[in-house]
Amino acid sequence: MSFSEVIVAFIIGVLVLKPEDLKSLIRNFYQLKRYLTDLGNQIFIPLQEELEDLEEKMLEDSDEINFYLEKIANLNQKYEGDYSLEKIKQHYYDILKNSLKS
């Protein structure tokens, strides 16, 4: 519903409804608005918290990936492959094992 349609509906409501009915309608409208706002908060706040937790976890993983890639580079080695934390860690440990064998 566009803003102009809302204005037309409001004007018709003012002309047709009694003042008592209009007060009741406005009160019900604000109660509905408050209910919908509360409902939205109940839905979106937990989702926002979950997204923040995921973002924090991704940043931690990214820092750890960079840490291991730097360690690999400091050993004059390269890493090619999937950029998952577990695979990079495994590659780093494989390099360490091979360097200890030598």
One Martini backbone bead per residue (centre of mass of N, CA, C, O) as a GRO file, in nm:
protein
  102
    1MET     BB    1   0.095   0.038   0.025
    2SER     BB    2   0.076   0.352  -0.030
    3PHE     BB    3   0.080   0.663   0.095
    4SER     BB    4  -0.172   0.770  -0.055
    5GLU     BB    5  -0.360   0.537   0.034
    6VAL     BB    6  -0.340   0.592   0.334
    7ILE     BB    7  -0.456   0.877   0.329
    8VAL     BB    8  -0.729   0.805   0.207
    9ALA     BB    9  -0.811   0.605   0.429
   10PHE     BB   10  -0.796   0.810   0.659
   11ILE     BB   11  -1.006   1.012   0.554
   12ILE     BB   12  -1.238   0.812   0.542
   13GLY     BB   13  -1.225   0.735   0.840
   14VAL     BB   14  -1.287   1.017   0.953
   15LEU     BB   15  -1.568   1.048   0.806
   16VAL     BB   16  -1.704   0.767   0.909
   17LEU     BB   17  -1.602   0.770   1.186
   18LYS     BB   18  -1.602   0.784   1.504
   19PRO     BB   19  -1.410   0.906   1.750
   20GLU     BB   20  -1.407   0.643   1.917
   21ASP     BB   21  -1.325   0.455   1.684
   22LEU     BB   22  -1.062   0.600   1.612
   23LYS     BB   23  -0.919   0.556   1.881
   24SER     BB   24  -0.931   0.248   1.870
   25LEU     BB   25  -0.781   0.216   1.602
   26ILE     BB   26  -0.518   0.351   1.690
   27ARG     BB   27  -0.459   0.168   1.929
   28ASN     BB   28  -0.451  -0.096   1.762
   29PHE     BB   29  -0.226  -0.011   1.575
   30TYR     BB   30  -0.006   0.024   1.799
   31GLN     BB   31  -0.024  -0.265   1.903
   32LEU     BB   32   0.054  -0.398   1.638
   33LYS     BB   33   0.324  -0.258   1.604
   34ARG     BB   34   0.450  -0.361   1.868
   35TYR     BB   35   0.419  -0.660   1.808
   36LEU     BB   36   0.589  -0.664   1.545
   37THR     BB   37   0.846  -0.557   1.674
   38ASP     BB   38   0.882  -0.784   1.882
   39LEU     BB   39   0.885  -1.014   1.679
   40GLY     BB   40   1.130  -0.917   1.521
   41ASN     BB   41   1.324  -0.927   1.763
   42GLN     BB   42   1.290  -1.233   1.823
   43ILE     BB   43   1.413  -1.309   1.545
   44PHE     BB   44   1.674  -1.113   1.487
   45ILE     BB   45   1.857  -1.122   1.736
   46PRO     BB   46   1.952  -1.420   1.723
   47LEU     BB   47   2.061  -1.394   1.435
   48GLN     BB   48   2.267  -1.174   1.494
   49GLU     BB   49   2.429  -1.336   1.701
   50GLU     BB   50   2.503  -1.565   1.509
   51LEU     BB   51   2.652  -1.388   1.302
   52GLU     BB   52   2.865  -1.282   1.499
   53ASP     BB   53   2.985  -1.558   1.567
   54LEU     BB   54   3.065  -1.633   1.277
   55GLU     BB   55   3.248  -1.392   1.226
   56GLU     BB   56   3.447  -1.453   1.453
   57LYS     BB   57   3.529  -1.734   1.351
   58MET     BB   58   3.634  -1.641   1.075
   59LEU     BB   59   3.855  -1.454   1.184
   60GLU     BB   60   4.008  -1.669   1.338
   61ASP     BB   61   4.062  -1.853   1.095
   62SER     BB   62   4.209  -1.641   0.926
   63ASP     BB   63   4.440  -1.595   1.124
   64GLU     BB   64   4.535  -1.891   1.127
   65ILE     BB   65   4.593  -1.918   0.830
   66ASN     BB   66   4.804  -1.691   0.817
   67PHE     BB   67   4.997  -1.816   1.018
   68TYR     BB   68   5.060  -2.080   0.854
   69LEU     BB   69   5.148  -1.941   0.590
   70GLU     BB   70   5.387  -1.796   0.720
   71LYS     BB   71   5.535  -2.046   0.814
   72ILE     BB   72   5.570  -2.168   0.536
   73ALA     BB   73   5.727  -1.926   0.415
   74ASN     BB   74   5.964  -1.938   0.631
   75LEU     BB   75   6.037  -2.236   0.499
   76ASN     BB   76   6.037  -2.205   0.186
   77GLN     BB   77   5.735  -2.257   0.112
   78LYS     BB   78   5.440  -2.390  -0.038
   79TYR     BB   79   5.086  -2.334  -0.108
   80GLU     BB   80   4.856  -2.568  -0.264
   81GLY     BB   81   4.505  -2.529  -0.239
   82ASP     BB   82   4.297  -2.564   0.002
   83TYR     BB   83   4.162  -2.299   0.221
   84SER     BB   84   4.183  -2.478   0.481
   85LEU     BB   85   4.281  -2.514   0.792
   86GLU     BB   86   4.342  -2.819   0.800
   87LYS     BB   87   4.519  -2.835   0.539
   88ILE     BB   88   4.732  -2.630   0.623
   89LYS     BB   89   4.824  -2.768   0.878
   90GLN     BB   90   4.905  -3.035   0.748
   91HIS     BB   91   5.119  -2.915   0.562
   92TYR     BB   92   5.297  -2.801   0.784
   93TYR     BB   93   5.349  -3.074   0.932
   94ASP     BB   94   5.476  -3.212   0.688
   95ILE     BB   95   5.715  -3.023   0.664
   96LEU     BB   96   5.829  -3.077   0.945
   97LYS     BB   97   5.873  -3.380   0.911
   98ASN     BB   98   6.064  -3.358   0.663
   99SER     BB   99   6.279  -3.178   0.808
  100LEU     BB  100   6.346  -3.392   1.034
  101LYS     BB  101   6.443  -3.623   0.839
  102SER     BB  102   6.690  -3.448   0.708
   0.00000   0.00000   0.00000
